Amino acid sequence: RHYNELQFFQGSVVGKLFKTSRFQTISVCRPNLSSSNIHLNSYFLFTQDAICTLNTLQTNASALQQVRQERNHPQQQLQAMQGFLERAGLTVEELNRLNIIHVTGTKGKGSTCAFTEKILRSYGFRTGFYSSPHLVQVRERIRINGQPIGKDIFSKYFWQIYGRLEESKVDASGGTMPAYFRFLTILAFHVFLQEKVDVAVIEVGIGGAYDCTNIIRKPWVCGVASLGIDHTQILGDTIEKIAWQKGGIFKPGVPAFTVSQPEGAMAVLRDRAKEIQCPLWLCPNLDDYQTDGTALHLGLAGKHQRWNASLALQLSNSWLKRRCSPGKSSRMGQGLLCCSLAVFCSHGLANTEWPGRNQTLRNGEVTYFLDGAHTVRSMQACVDWFKGSAAQHEKNASGPVARVLLFNATGDRDSAAMLKLLVPCHFDFAVFCPNITEAIVSCNADQQNFNVSVENMLTRCMDNQRSWHLHNRGVDQGGAGLLIEERLVPDNQADTLVFPCILSALQWISQGRDAVLADANKQVLAVKPNIRAKAAVLREAAQIHVLVTGSLHLVGGVLKHLSPTYSN
């Protein structure tokens, strides 16, 4: 196809097919990767096709049915994953070559992995890092030396794995394709093996015991970040049940480390470690580490990051001990690091970047505070960080500062509880929108979610709006509506607004004071005059401070519009 035709196919036809319930899968042409005459640059033409094809695994009927059946028999999940792995041309034994660091937890596991990866990269090792979810582009989930894999690498390996799985459907037991996350996990393993990384830092998806990443049999070291209540329908409704799931990544003889946990959770982790015969250590407080007299600086903001940094130090130290003692027992990697920090460790901690987590971004007179907190416990940490950080920025303001909350939550998250924690931040406006980047047809397949309808997403936003009013006023004001021309229902609420997409919400909040959002290339949706009038406080303020939280997908959609790094 010509490139223009390909773009039209990606942006229009595929999107419409996905939204039609009759279509479960579509067939997309792919390059013949075995052909020697294909130039590497040709893979760029197939990147969006690869992502669109990947998205079919969100709605593939047979894959979803298999996942539902396995929830009643969770041990079958790993059996199915091994079958998919073998059909993709990989073996469980091959994964041992990746020298894996496996990390689970409820809050902070991604930050822990980011710290760990940066520390080991500071020592000169070639690192692989698999995480979820992605903020803007799906390639962010698979990183080499801290950078998302390029479009050429993604396309090349995607079609290799997809082709093998597709061609083996008839002969394989069950004859299915893996669901979205399973496929990406297999792809990550394949990429890391092909690109010959020295270490693979693997973040668990959900839980641990039956997560598809737990197909790993011989990691070099395991870590458990802070535990809390989340994904209760899958993991259980108590901290003890959740801890049992998280402790499922422990392996016999493999050192494991954890941060301070609630008493019940800690007891379960110790029992799991004893049962599995896994040596388990509790990480010290970061203040217990010795430095050369200089203050230890972390690249990630927030007090809670200090525990994540301590866990990362223990994981890195354990891995380095084994790496530097080839042929020795894995017990070389055991024991706590309590001595002075090496310069590479300090450098790694100070230079760690993990976008969308306690991140501050200033565009002219508008400052955005971005944190993907989506549990009650992580939201409390977000509130603590925002209060301190915003107060520091306000000290330097030349006049009054307006505060705006931009919020959304997905899945079975306790939105009401999270919103209650945000009330003391004293926002002038609370704005709600779904995780839809733009209300127009877009080619951005990376951020499409076909498991939730637009109607459901908007209903959730209006429920959140009502919760906010209940927390602030004690009564339900009603009258929620979309604040776009010709789609507005009664507008008697001055402090809460619901918009149909992220871009329209950002444009209203910024009131033309963010040059990036005022770009002529960005379509501006017409807002009714009375809604524009309500934004007088935003136009008159010296600065506007916006806290974006409740969902990493929301944060990713915001970054797509605000940051040149993500806008392409």
N, C-alpha and C positions, 0 to 999 in steps of 0.2 A: 504494500500500500504506500501511497505517497504520505509524507508526514502529516499534511493537513487533514487528509482523510482519516488517518490514524487518530489524530486528536479529536476529530468529530465523533469517531466511533467510541473513544474512551469517554468523552464528556457527555454525550447525549444518549446514544443507543444503550450503552451498558447500564447507565443509571436508571433508565426507564425499565429495562428488563428486570433489574434487581427489585424494583418496586412493584412488579407484577407477580402476584402470588402463584400464578400458574407455572412460572419458570423457576425451577429448583437449581439448575446449573446451566451454564452456557459454555460453548466451545470456542476457544480463542486460539488463533494460529500462533505458533511459536517458532523461533529459529531452529534450524537443524544444527544443534551444538556439536555434532560429530563432524560436521563439514569443515574442512580446513580453510576454505576460501571466505569464511565470514570474518569481516574486519571487526576488531574489538569494539569500535565505536558504534557498530550497528546495534549493540545491546541497549543503547540509550533509547532506541525507538521502541523497545519492547518492555521498558521498565513499567510504564503505566499499565500495559496489558498484563504484566505479571501481577501487579497489585490488584487489578480488577479480578483476575483469576483467583488470586489468594482470597479475595473477599467472598467468592462463591462458597468458600469453606465455612463462612459464618452461617449460611442458610442451607447448606447441603443436607437434605432430608435424612439420608441414610446415616451420615456422620452424627447428626444431632440425636437421632434415635438411639444410636449406639451409646452415646454419652449418657443419655437418660437411663438406659438399662443398666449401665455400669454403676450409676449412683447407688443402686440398691445392692450391688455387689462390687464394692470399691476395689477389691484385690484384682478384679478383672481389668482395671484401668491400666495397670503396669503391663499385664500380659498383652493387651491390645497395643500398647505403645511399643513393646518389643517387636511385635509383628510388623508394625508400620516401619520401624527402624530397619528391619531386615529387608523389607520390600524396597526401601530406599537405597539399598546396597551397603548398609552399615551394620556393624555388630556391636553388641554391648562391650565386648572386650576391647574394641578399638577406642572406645571412649576413655579407657584408662590412660592412653597416651596424652591426654589433654591436661593431666596434672591438676585436677579440678579443685577449686575452692567452692563449696556449696553452702549457700546462705539462705536461711528462712527467717520468719518473724512476721509480726503484724504491722509494726511501724518501724521504719528505719532500715529495713533490709537493703533497699536500693542505695541509700546513702552509704551504708556500710560497705557495700560492693564497690561503690565509686571511690571511697577512700582507699580500699584495699587495692583496687586496680591501679590507682595513681601511685601508691607507694611502690608497688612492684615495678611499675613502668619507670619510676625514678631510679631504680637499680639497674635499668637497662634491659629488662626482659620484654619480650614481645607478648603483649597481652590480648586476650579475647574476653569480652564482657557481654553476657546475655542478660537482658532485663526486660521488664514489662510494667505498665503499658508504654507505648511511645507517645510523645507529646504531639508531634506534627507528622513526621514521616516514619513509616514502619521500619525503615532501615536503621533507625536509632536503636532498635532493640538488639541489634547485632553489631558490636563495635570491635575494631581492631586498633590497638594502641590508642584507645580513648576516642576514636572518631567513628561515626557511623560508616558502615561499609559503603563504597561508592555504588552508583547506579549500575555500572558495568559488572561489578562483582555480584551484586544482588541479582541482576537479570541472569547472568551466566549460571550461578548455582541454583537459583530458583527453578529454572526450566529443567536442569538436570534432575533435581529431586522430584519435581512435579511429574516429569515424564516417566520416571521409573515407577512412581506410585500409580499413575494412571494406567500404564501398560500392564501392571501386575494385578489390576482389580479383578479380572475374570478368574484368574487362577488362585487368588488368595482367599483364605477362609473369610467369609463375610463379604468380601468384595467391595469394601468401602474405601473412601478417602478419609484421611485424618481430619479432625476439626482444626479450626484456625490456629489455636495456640499450640497444638501438637505439631502441626506442620512447621511452624516457625521454630519450635524447639529442635526438630530434626534438622532443619535448614541451618540453624546455628551450629550444631555439632559438625555438620558437613563442612561449613565454612571454616571453622576453627581447625579442623583436621587438614583441609586442603591448604590453608594459609599457614600451617605449621606454627601455631602460637606456642609459647613456652608455658603459659598458664591460661586456664579458662576460668573466669569468675562467673559462676552461674547463680542467678537469683531465682528462687522458687516462685512459681506462679501463685497458687493458692494452697495453703496448708503445708504439706510436706510428705506425709506417708504415702499418699496416693497421687501426688502431683506428678505430671509426666516427666519432670526433670529428675525425679527420683529413680529413674531407670539407671542412673549412675551407680555403679557397684563399688568402685574403689576411689573415692575422692581422697585428696591428700589431707584435707582438714574441713571441718564443718562449723558453721556459726549460727547462733539463734539470737536475733535482735529482739527488741522489746515486744512483749506479747500483750494483746488486748482482745476485745470482742469484735469480731468482724466475720463476714461470710458464714453466719450462724446456720443457714440452711444446709450448708455443705459440711462445715467443720464441727458443729455442735454449739449449744447455747450457753456453755459455761467456760470459764478460763481454763479449767482442768481438761475438758474435752479438747479444746483448741491446742493446749500444750502437748497433749498426747499425739495429735496430728503433726505438730511441728517437730517433735522429737523423732518422728519417723524417718528423718534423713540421717540419723546416726548410723554408723557402720562399725562392725567389730574391729577393735584395735585402731580406729581412726580418731585422732584427737578432735575434740569439739569444745567450743567456747560459747558462753552465754553472758549477757549482761544481767544486771539485777532485775529480778522478776517478782511479780506478786507471789506471796507465800505458796498458795495452792499450785500455781503454775510451776514454781521452782521444784516443788516436791515431785511433781509428775515428770519433769525433765530428768531429775536424778534417778527416778525409778526406771524410766525408759533407757537411760544410759547404762544402768546396772544390768538390766535385762538383755540389752544388745551387746554388752561388754565393750562399751565405748568410754574411754576416759574423758570426763567432763570437768572443765574448769570455769570458775566465775571470774570475769574480767575485773580488774581493779578500777577505781575511779581515775579519770584522766589526770587529776591533780597528783596522783601517787607516782607518776612517771617523772624521772629526773631529766632535766634539760641542762644546757651549758650556762644557765643563768638568764637566758632570754625567755620572754613569755611565749608560750606555745600558741600559735595562731592556727585557726581552722579556716579553710576556704569556704565552708558552709556555715551560714548563720543559724543561731538558735542554741539554747542551752542543751536541748536534747541531743544535739549532734556530738556532744562530748562522750556520751556512752557509745554512740556509733563509731566514733574515732578510736576509742579504746578497744572495741571488738575488732576493728580493722587492723590495729597494731598487733593484736594477738594472732589473728589469722595470718597476717603477713610474716610475722616472726616464725610461726610454726612451719609455714611453707618454705621459708628461706633456710631453716635448719635442715630440712630434708633435702632441699635442692643442693645445698652446699656439702652434704654428706652422702654422695651417691653410693648405693649398695648397702647402706646401713638400714637398720630396722626403722619402721615408721615411728618408733618410739623416740627417735631423734627429734621429731617434731613436737614432742609433748613438753609440757611445762610452761609456766607463766613467764612473760617478759616483764620484769619489774625494775630492770636496770636503766641506765641512761639511754636516751633515744639516739639512734644513729641519725646523721645529718640527712640521709635520704628519706627516713621516715618523717622527720619534721618538714622537709621540703614537700613531700607527697601530701601530707595533711594540709599544709598551707595553700597548696595550689590545686586542690580538688575542686572540680566544678560539677554541679548536678542541677541542671536547669529545672525550673518549676518548683523547687523546694526552697522556701525562705529566700526567694530571689527578688531583688529590687531593680527596677528598670525605670529610668527617668527619660521622658521625651518632652523636652521643653518645660512647660508649666504643669505638666501632668506626670505624677510619679505612680508607678504600678508596683504593688507588693503582691508577689505571686507565690502561692503555696497550695499544692494539691492535696491538702489534708482532707480526708474523707471518712475518718472515724472520730468518735467523741474524744478519745485520748489525743489523737494527733491534732484535732481542732483546738484543744486547750493549749497545746504547744504552739500552734499557729497564732492564737490570740496573744499569748505572752510575747512572742517574737514581734508581732505587728505593733503592739502597744509601745514597746521599747524603741523599735526602729522608726515608727511614724513620729514619735515624740522627738527624736533626735532631728529628723528632717524639719519638723515644725519650728524648732528653735531657730533655724536659719531662714525661715520664710519672712518675706518683707511685709506680710499682711495676713489677714484671716485665711485659713485653710479649710476647704470643704472635704469631707470624708464620704466616700461612696463604697458600698459593698456590692460586688458582683459575684453572685452565688448560683451554683447548681449542684445537684447531687443525683446519683444514678443508682440503679439496682435496689438492694434492700437496705440502703444506708438510712440511719436514723436522722433525717433532715431536721426534725423539730428539735432534737437534743443538741445538734450542732449549732443551729441558729440561736438557741437560747444562750450558748456560750459567747456568741458574737455580739449580743445586745450591749454589754458594757463598753464596747468600743465606740459608742456614740456616733453612729453614721448619720449623715444628713439625708442620704437616700440609700435604699436597699433595692438593687436591680437584679432581676432574675431572667435567665434565658436558657434555652436548651443548648446542648453541645453541638450546635450546627454553626459552622463558621460563617456561612453566608446564606441568605434566603434565595439566591439565584442559583441556577444550574452551574455546577463547578466541576472541574476535572480533578479535584482533590480526592482521589479514591482512598488515600491513606487514612482519612478520618471518617469514613463512612461506616455506620453501624446499622446493620439490617435486622438486628434482633429486637429493636424497639421502634415502634411507629412514632412519627412526628406528633400525632395526637397524644400519645402517652407521655411524650417528653414535655409537651406544653401543659398538659394536665398536672404533671409533677411540679412544674414551675409555679402554677397558680396555687397549688397546695402549699408550696413553700412560702408564697406571698401571704397566704392566710395565717400560716404559722408565725411569721414575723409579726403580723399585727396582733396576734394573740399574746405573744411574748411582750410586746411593747405597750399594748393598750388594754389587754385583758378581754377584748371583744373581737368578734369576727366582723370586719367592715363589709365584706363581700365586694361584688363589683369588679373582680379581677378581669383584666383584658389585655390584648396586644396593643401596644401604643404606636401603631402604624396607621397612616391615613386610610380611612374607610374600613378599618378593622378594629376600631376601639369601641368597647362597651363602657358604661358609666365610669367617669374619671374622678371620682370623689376622694381618691387616695393620693395625697401629695408626696408621701415619703416612700412609696413602693411602686415599682414599675416592672412590667413584664414585656420583654421584647422577643420576637420570633427567631432571632439569630444573634450570634456574638458580635458581628460587625455593626448591626444597628444599635445594639446596646452600647458599644464602645464609642460610636459616633455621637450618641446622645450625651454620654457621660463627659466626653472631652470637649464638647461644644466648640469644635474647630480650633482648639488650643493645642492639639497634638498634630504637628506637621505631617507625621507619617500617616495618620488617619485622614487627614485633609487632602491626601493625594488625589488628583483628578481622575486617576485610573480606578479608584475605588467607588463603586456605586453607592449613592446615598439614598436611603429609603425615606420618603416624605413622612414627616411627623406632624401631627395636628398642631395648630397654633397654640391651643391652650396647654399642650404638653411642653412645647418650646418655652412658654412663659414660665412654667414651673422650674425651669433650669436657671433662673436668674441668679440664684445663689452660686451656681457653678461658674457663671460668666463673670461674676463680680469678685470671686475669691482670688487671692494672690496665687494660690496653688490648689491643685486638686489631687488628693491622695485616694487611690483606688486599691482596695484589697480584693484580689481574685482568689477564690477558694471554694472548696467543696468537692472538686473533681479535677483529677489530672488532665482529663480530656478537655475540660473547660479551659484550664491553664494553657494547654497546648494550642487550642483554637485562638486564644488571645495572643500568644507568642507568634503565631502565624501572621497575624496582622501587624504586630508591633516591631518584630525583629527581622532585619534583613537576612539573618542567618537562616531563618525558617520560612521566609516569604516566597522563596523560589521553589 
